[in-house]
Amino acid sequence: MSGISVGLFAFVTAALSAAPFLAPAQTFPSRPVKIVVPTSPGGATDAFSRALAPRFSEIWGQPVLVENRPGANQIVGAEYVSKSAPDGATLLVSDASSFVINPHLYRKLPYNGLRSFTPITVLVRFPWVIAVHASVPANTFQEFVALAKAKPGSLSYGSFGLGSSAHISVDYLKNLLGIDIVHVPYKGAGPAVTDLLSGQIQMMMVTPLLVESHARAGRLKLLAAATARRIAALPYLPTVAESGVPGYEAGTWFALVGPAGMSRGTVARIYDDTAKILLDRSFRQQYVTKQWFEVVGNTPEEFAEYLKSEYTRWDRLIKLSGVTVE
């Protein structure tokens, strides 16, 4: 066999061996794409997904629809995607609960948080702040802790669901500080903020998006940021770690995944197009900065490793928080 023939043979062999990975990327998407959101319409996950959908549609030349499948602390929507065909036509946008929290809370989860999905990217993460009703006689986090210790069981806090990341994060904080604050779960952050504004509950750990304007208007008070560093847009607000709980940090993230078994080519195509959207200046200004989000956009490989570390971290936090749902 001549040198040219050997080279051509090698090229064809390599091309054929790569074909299973290249073909899906070349044909994706061949039909409409569905983004499943495992929460009710109107929340942050839903809003961000609906901002992504028309941009995906423009790039892919196919309709991209958002379908809400709420229920059972996001399990209903996550299970649906985990059992869908791995062709990229059904995707999931969810926060950390679906992947690294629910597996530690539910003994009979109908999917595996790590193995039932194909990681694509963490889209954004967002900070939380500790907000209290204006009537609460505390102007700093330290004063709030002192008040809770002086009147155990007299204060309440709201979360966006039993077993949610906010529920776990606050109960973990309660155990660290030895304070008794009554948990009131809601079906979403919106209803909880409504009751916080009316004084039905006294405290929340929540995104600044929902409370910062009310704090400026004097209806609420922000006591601390639950972040590793001070929030750039709220430089005056000390962190919980600075306020007597060294190393404390809380918050969550939104990620884009597909069912397990997606081809490398399809994953690469979706990731590349997602990165283009996240890097677009107008998109960031309208849907990231104004929403208090921080773009992540890590690669599928980086996301897979991050999922493992987050799985371990939330296992520890849930055990330390003492939260149970069954």
N, C-alpha and C positions, 0 to 999 in steps of 0.2 A: 504494500500500500504506500503511495507516494506521500511526501510530507504534507502537500496540500490536502490530500484526501484524509490523512490522519487528523489534520487540523479541523477540517470540515466535519468529520465524524464526531470529534470531541465537542465542537460547537453545537451540533444537532442534539447530541446526547444531553448536554447541559441544558439546552433549551427545553427538551422534552421533560427532563426531570424537574425543571422549574415550572412547567405548564400548570400543574395543579394549583400553584400559588398565584400565578399571573392571571389565569383565566377569570377567576371571580372578580378581580379588580377591574378587568377590562369590560366585563358585562354588568357590573354593579353600578347603579341599581337598574334592574330590568323591569321593575314594577313599583308601584307606590310604596313609600316607606312609612312605617308607623312608629312614633316615639311614645312609649307608654310611661305615664307618670303615676306612681302608686299612691298619690294623695288627691284630695279634692281640688276642684278648680278654684283659682283665686289666690293660692299660696305662692311662695317664692319659687318652689320647684316647678310648678305649673307655668308661672310667668316667664321664667328663664327658658323653659322648653319651647314655649310659644314664640319667644324671640329668636331662637335658633331655627325653628322649622322653616320659615320662608326663605332663609338664607341657604339652608341645605337644598331646598327645592330649586332655587335659582341655579345653584352649582350643578345639581344632579339632573335637572331637566325632568324631574318626576314630582308628583304631589308628595308632600311630607306632612302627615297629619299627627296631631297630638291627641292621645286617647287617655283619659283619666280612668284608672282602675283602683280606687281607694278601698281600704278595708283591712282590718286585722293588723294595724300598725305597719302598713305597707307590704304585708306578706302577699296579699291577693295579686297586686300588680307584678311584684317580683317573681312570683311563682309562674304567672302567665308567660312572662318573657323567658324564664328559664326553660320552659317546655316548648318554645317556638322553634321553628326551623332556623338553623344557623347560617342563613343566607344574607344577613344584613338588613332584611326588610322589616324586622321587628327589633327595636332598640329600647333601652330603659334609661331614663334619667332619674336618679334617686339620690338621697343623701346617704350618710354612712349607715343608717339603721338597717337597710336591706342586706348589707354585706357583712358588717362586722359587729353589729349590736344584737339584732334578733337571733343569730345563731347561738348566742350565750344566754338568751332569755327564754327561748322556747325549745323544749325537749323534742318535739315532733314537728320541726320545721319541714315543710314539703320541698325544700331545695337545700343545697349546700352553699353557704355564703361565699366561699372561695372557688369551688370547683364547678358550680352551675352556670357561671358567666364567663364571657370573654372580656377582659379589661381593655378599654380603648383609651380613656383619659379621665383624669380628674379635671372637671371644667373650671370650677371656682371654689374657693373657700370663703367663709365669712365669719367675722368676729361676733362675739356676744358681749353685751354689757349687763350690769346689774342695775335694774331700774326699780324704784319704789314710788308709791303714791306720795303726792305732795304733803299729805297730812302726817306721814310717818316722821316721828321726832328724831331723825338721824340725818346728818348731812355728809357723813363719811361712812365708808364700809366698816371701819372700826366701831363707830357709834352704833351702826345697825347690829353688829355682832353683840355688843354690850347690851343693847335693848332686848335682843332675842334671848340672851342668857338670863336677863333679869325677869323676863316674862315668858317662860317656856310654854309653847303650845298656843300662844295668843296671836301669833303672826302666821300668815299663810302665803304660799307662793303658787303661781300658776305655771304649768308646763303645757306643751302642745301634744300631750298624750302620755298615757301610762307606759312606762318602759322607753320613752323617747330619750334622745341624747340629752335634752335639757333636764329631764327628770333625773337621770343618772348623774349628771354633772352637779346638780344642786344637792342631791342626797349625799354624794361623795363629799362635797364641801361641808355639809352639815356634820358628817361624821368626823371630818378632820378638826372641826371647830368645837364639837360637842354641843351643838345647839339644836333646839326642837322647833322646827317650822313646819306647819301642816301643808302637805302637798294637795293641790287641787288640779287634777288633769282635765284638759280641754281637747276638743277635736280640732286642733289647729291653733296656731299662734294668735290669729286675729281675734277670736272670741276671748282668749285669755287677756289680751291687751285691752279689750273693751271693759272687762271687769276690773282690770288694774286701774284704768282711768276713772271708773266709778267708785273705787275704793272697796269693792267686794273682796279683792285680794290685795295684799300689801307689797308683794315683790315678784319680779320675774327676771330670769336670765334669758335674754332675747337679742335679736339683731337690732342694731341702732336704727335701721330703716323704719322700724315700727314705733320707735319711742323717742328718737332724738328731737323731732319737731315738737312733741308734747312737752319735753323737758325745757326747750327754749321758751315755750309758752307758759311755763310755770305749773303745768298740771302734774308733772312727774319730776323726779330727781334721779340723776344718774350718779351712782356711788362708786363704781369701779368698772374697769374693762377686764373681761375674763380671757385676756390674751397674753402671750409671752412678752410682748412689748406694747407700749402705749399706741393707741390707734392714731395714725397720722392726722386724721381730720378732727380728732378730739385730744389734742396734746395736753390739755389741762387735767384729763381724767386719769388718775393713777390706776395701775393694774391691781388685781386681787393679790398677786404675788408681792407687790410693793406694799400692800395693805395688811401684811401679817401672815400670808399663807405662801411661803416660798415655793416656787416651782409649779404653782397651780396654773392650769391653762385649760380652757374649754372652748368649744366651737364645733362647727361641722363643715362638710363639703358636699358639693354635688358632683356626681360622676356620670359618665356615659359608658354603658356596657352593652353587650349583646349576649345571646345565648352561648353556652359552651360549644366549642367546635367550629367557630368561624375561621375561615381561611386567612392566612397571613396577608394575602393581597387585598381582601376586602377590608380587613382591619386597618391596614396601612392607608387605603384610600379614604376611609372614614376619618381616621386620625388626621391625615394631612389636610382634609377639607375643614375639619373642626378647628385645627390650629389657625388656618387662614381667617376664619370667622373671629376667633378670639383675639387675633392680632389686629383686626380692622379697627382703626381709630374711632370711627363713628359708632361702631357697635360697642366698643369699650366705654365710650363716654355716656351712651344712653343706657346700656344694660349692665354695666359692671360698676363703674365709679359711682354713679348716682344711686346704685343699690347697695353700696357699702361692701361689694364683693372684691375679691382679689383673684386675678387670673392665675391658674396653675398650668394647665395644658401639658402635663408631663406625658412622656411616651407610654405606649402600652406596656413595655417592659418595666419602666420605672413605676407605673401604676400597679403592676402585679406585685412588685416588691413592697410597695407602700401598703397595699392591702394586707399583706402578711403582718407587717409591723403594727398596723392599726387593729388588726384582729387580736393580736396579743395585748395591745394597750387597753382596748375596751374590755377584754376579759378581766384584766386586773381591776379596772375602774368599777365594773359592775359588781365584782366580789367585794370591793371596799365600800361601795355605796350601800350594799345590802338590798338593792332593788330586786324584786321578783314580780312576775306577772302571772304565774300559774300556781 
